[in-house]
């Protein structure tokens, strides 16, 4: 079966070994690119549209899980779009990670890559590629699998962290105390997070991933990989003709787009 792949692995020797093993086990697989970080994996995947993406879980900057989430959110779903790639995570042995991938029905290979295990993965990938076309919405299986994996990841966040009640936002020589209960939404902004209240905006030097571990997820909902909104601030959710879901907030002009990974939060009762 002729297919294409992309490898995202920040250790060059491991990337080269994986590519060599793939070439031996699946000669018709063409590796389009090898990259060393999640942001490059996202960019090259959207540019080249490979059939399979091998994602190292631990990479600098955007990790493998973040890159998979971004792929599911950013992959086009118009009539001319190709099917999204099948995703295989590459990870050092980690009991939680293995259980999570198995629960979410996503494939994985362990480091160092074992030939027998990789051969089984190649067989599964070939069978899955052969079945393509049977599902009208090619994105939905990937979205559902990643929803399950993200749910496990959030539920397994580092225990024992005290929930945040007050944020300290610095600007110049001034530190502003911002009660978390006043926040309408958080939004990623390069190395910072924008903190938006009804009156003004602040910047805090903290990743959204780390911030999420300190928020009450019953009160704050993630709606996009870069956006978390306070549930009580949401006034309405509406879909446009293309199916895109947008939130309107109480007393604020912002319109927040919900990614396809989180649209299941918004269902009529």
C-alpha positions as CSV (number, residue, x, y, z in Angstrom):
1,X,0.0,0.0,0.0
2,X,1.5,3.3,-1.0
3,X,1.1,5.8,1.8
4,X,2.9,8.8,3.2
5,X,4.1,9.7,6.7
6,X,5.7,12.4,8.9
7,X,7.9,11.7,11.9
8,X,8.1,14.2,14.8
9,X,10.9,13.2,17.2
10,X,13.3,15.6,18.9
11,X,16.1,13.0,19.2
12,X,17.7,12.6,15.7
13,X,19.1,9.1,16.3
14,X,15.7,7.8,17.4
15,X,14.0,9.5,14.5
16,X,16.5,7.9,12.1
17,X,16.1,4.5,13.7
18,X,12.3,4.8,13.4
19,X,12.5,5.8,9.8
20,X,14.9,2.9,8.9
21,X,12.6,0.4,10.6
22,X,9.6,1.8,8.8
23,X,11.4,1.5,5.5
24,X,12.2,-2.1,6.2
25,X,8.7,-3.1,7.5
26,X,6.7,-1.0,5.1
27,X,8.7,-0.3,1.9
28,X,5.9,1.5,0.2
29,X,5.6,4.0,3.0
30,X,7.2,7.3,2.0
31,X,8.4,9.6,4.8
32,X,7.7,13.1,3.7
33,X,9.5,14.9,6.5
34,X,11.2,14.5,9.9
35,X,10.8,17.3,12.4
36,X,11.9,17.9,16.0
37,X,9.0,19.7,17.6
38,X,5.3,19.8,17.8
39,X,4.8,23.2,16.1
40,X,6.8,22.0,13.0
41,X,4.8,18.7,13.0
42,X,1.6,20.7,12.9
43,X,2.9,23.1,10.2
44,X,4.3,20.3,7.9
45,X,1.3,18.0,8.4
46,X,-1.1,20.8,7.3
47,X,1.2,21.5,4.3
48,X,1.9,18.0,3.1
49,X,-1.2,16.1,4.3
50,X,0.5,12.8,5.2
51,X,-1.5,9.6,5.8
52,X,0.2,8.9,9.1
53,X,1.9,11.1,11.7
54,X,4.3,9.6,14.3
55,X,4.4,12.0,17.3
56,X,6.8,11.9,20.1
57,X,4.9,12.7,23.3
58,X,7.7,14.7,24.9
59,X,9.0,17.5,22.6
60,X,10.1,21.0,23.3
61,X,7.4,23.7,23.1
62,X,4.2,22.1,21.7
63,X,4.3,18.4,22.8
64,X,2.9,15.5,20.9
65,X,-0.5,15.6,22.5
66,X,-0.8,19.3,21.9
67,X,0.2,18.8,18.2
68,X,-2.4,16.1,17.8
69,X,-5.1,18.4,19.3
70,X,-4.0,21.2,17.0
71,X,-4.2,18.9,14.0
72,X,-7.8,17.8,14.9
73,X,-8.8,21.5,15.4
74,X,-7.1,22.9,12.3
75,X,-7.6,20.2,9.8
76,X,-9.9,21.5,7.0
77,X,-13.2,19.7,6.6
78,X,-14.5,21.1,3.3
79,X,-15.5,18.9,0.4
80,X,-12.0,19.0,-1.1
81,X,-10.1,18.3,2.1
82,X,-8.2,15.0,2.4
83,X,-8.8,12.7,5.4
84,X,-6.9,13.6,8.5
85,X,-3.8,11.6,9.3
86,X,-3.8,8.5,11.5
87,X,-1.8,9.3,14.6
88,X,0.8,7.1,16.3
89,X,2.3,8.3,19.6
90,X,5.9,7.5,20.3
91,X,6.7,7.4,24.1
92,X,9.1,6.1,26.6
93,X,7.4,3.5,28.9
94,X,4.8,5.2,31.0
95,X,2.0,3.2,32.5
96,X,-0.4,6.1,32.5
97,X,0.3,6.9,28.9
98,X,-0.1,3.4,27.7
99,X,-3.4,3.0,29.5
100,X,-4.6,6.3,28.1
101,X,-3.7,5.5,24.5
102,X,-5.3,2.1,24.8
103,X,-8.5,3.5,26.3
104,X,-8.7,6.2,23.5
105,X,-8.1,3.5,20.8
106,X,-5.0,5.4,19.6
107,X,-1.9,3.5,18.6
108,X,1.5,4.0,20.2
109,X,5.0,2.6,20.1
110,X,7.4,2.5,23.0
111,X,11.0,3.8,23.0
112,X,13.3,2.2,22.2
113,X,11.3,1.1,19.2
114,X,10.9,-2.7,19.0
115,X,10.6,-4.2,15.6
116,X,7.8,-6.7,16.5
117,X,5.6,-4.0,18.1
118,X,6.2,-1.6,15.2
119,X,5.3,-4.3,12.7
120,X,1.9,-4.7,14.4
121,X,1.4,-1.0,14.3
122,X,2.2,-1.0,10.6
123,X,-0.4,-3.7,10.0
124,X,-3.0,-1.8,11.9
125,X,-2.3,1.4,10.0
126,X,-2.5,-0.4,6.6
127,X,-5.8,-1.9,7.6
128,X,-7.2,1.5,8.8
129,X,-6.0,3.2,5.6
130,X,-7.7,0.4,3.5
131,X,-11.0,1.1,5.3
132,X,-10.9,4.8,4.5
133,X,-14.0,6.0,2.7
134,X,-16.4,3.9,4.9
135,X,-17.0,6.9,7.2
136,X,-18.7,9.9,5.7
137,X,-17.1,12.3,8.2
138,X,-13.4,11.4,8.2
139,X,-12.6,13.8,11.1
140,X,-15.1,12.4,13.6
141,X,-13.2,9.2,14.6
142,X,-10.0,11.3,15.3
143,X,-12.0,13.9,17.2
144,X,-13.7,11.3,19.4
145,X,-10.4,9.5,20.1
146,X,-8.7,12.7,21.1
147,X,-11.6,13.8,23.3
148,X,-11.2,10.6,25.2
149,X,-7.4,11.0,25.5
150,X,-7.7,14.7,26.6
151,X,-10.3,13.8,29.1
152,X,-8.0,11.2,30.7
153,X,-5.1,13.7,30.6
154,X,-7.1,16.4,32.4
155,X,-8.5,13.9,35.0
156,X,-4.9,12.8,35.7
157,X,-3.5,16.3,36.2
158,X,-1.0,16.6,39.0
159,X,-2.8,16.1,42.3
160,X,-2.4,18.3,45.4
161,X,-2.3,21.7,43.7
162,X,-4.3,24.3,45.5
163,X,-6.9,25.9,43.2
164,X,-6.1,29.5,42.2
165,X,-8.3,32.2,43.7
166,X,-6.1,35.2,42.9
167,X,-3.8,36.0,40.0
168,X,-0.9,38.4,40.1
169,X,-0.5,40.2,36.8
170,X,2.6,42.4,36.5
171,X,3.0,45.3,34.1
172,X,6.2,47.3,34.5
173,X,6.7,48.0,38.2
174,X,3.0,47.3,39.1
175,X,1.4,44.1,40.2
176,X,-2.3,43.9,39.8
177,X,-4.3,41.4,41.9
178,X,-7.0,39.8,39.8
179,X,-9.6,37.6,41.5
180,X,-10.2,34.5,39.5
181,X,-13.9,34.9,39.9
182,X,-13.7,38.1,37.9
183,X,-12.1,36.4,34.9
184,X,-14.3,36.0,31.8
185,X,-11.8,34.0,29.8
186,X,-8.2,33.1,29.4
187,X,-6.4,33.1,26.0
188,X,-2.9,31.9,25.0
189,X,-0.7,34.8,23.7
190,X,2.8,33.5,22.8
191,X,4.6,33.0,26.1
192,X,1.8,34.6,28.1
193,X,-1.8,34.1,28.9
194,X,-4.3,37.0,28.4
195,X,-6.6,37.3,31.3
196,X,-9.8,39.1,30.3
197,X,-12.2,40.5,32.8
198,X,-15.3,42.8,32.1
199,X,-13.2,45.9,32.8
200,X,-9.8,45.2,31.3
201,X,-7.1,42.7,30.2
202,X,-4.0,41.5,31.9
203,X,-1.0,39.3,30.9
204,X,0.4,36.6,33.1
205,X,3.6,34.7,32.4
206,X,2.2,31.2,32.7
207,X,1.3,28.5,30.1
208,X,-2.4,27.7,29.6
209,X,-1.5,24.0,30.3
210,X,-0.1,24.9,33.7
211,X,-3.0,27.3,34.5
212,X,-5.6,24.6,33.7
213,X,-4.1,22.5,36.5
214,X,-4.9,25.2,39.0
215,X,-8.5,26.1,37.8
216,X,-11.8,24.5,38.8
217,X,-12.7,22.8,35.6
218,X,-16.4,22.8,36.6
219,X,-16.3,26.6,36.6
220,X,-13.8,27.1,33.7
221,X,-14.3,25.2,30.4
222,X,-11.6,24.7,27.8
223,X,-13.2,25.4,24.4
224,X,-10.1,25.5,22.2
225,X,-6.5,24.6,22.8
226,X,-5.8,28.3,23.4
227,X,-9.0,29.4,25.1
228,X,-10.6,28.7,28.5
229,X,-13.9,30.4,29.4
230,X,-15.8,30.8,32.7
231,X,-19.0,28.8,32.2
232,X,-21.2,31.4,33.9
233,X,-19.9,34.1,31.6
234,X,-21.4,32.4,28.5
235,X,-24.6,34.0,27.4
236,X,-25.3,31.8,24.3
237,X,-23.7,29.5,21.7
238,X,-24.7,29.6,18.1
239,X,-23.7,27.7,14.9
240,X,-23.2,29.3,11.5
241,X,-24.0,27.6,8.2
242,X,-20.6,25.8,8.2
243,X,-21.3,24.4,11.6
244,X,-18.8,26.6,13.5
245,X,-19.8,27.2,17.0
246,X,-19.3,30.7,18.5
247,X,-19.9,31.8,22.1
248,X,-21.3,35.2,23.1
249,X,-20.5,36.4,26.6
250,X,-22.5,38.4,29.2
251,X,-21.5,42.1,29.1
252,X,-18.5,41.7,26.8
253,X,-18.1,42.1,23.0
254,X,-15.8,39.1,22.6
255,X,-17.0,36.2,20.4
256,X,-15.2,33.0,21.2
257,X,-14.9,30.2,18.7
258,X,-15.3,26.6,20.0
259,X,-13.1,24.0,18.3
260,X,-14.5,20.8,17.1
261,X,-12.9,18.9,20.0
262,X,-15.1,20.7,22.5
263,X,-18.5,21.2,20.7
264,X,-19.9,18.3,22.7
265,X,-20.1,20.5,25.7
266,X,-22.9,22.5,24.1
267,X,-26.0,20.5,23.6
268,X,-29.6,21.6,24.0
269,X,-31.6,20.1,26.9
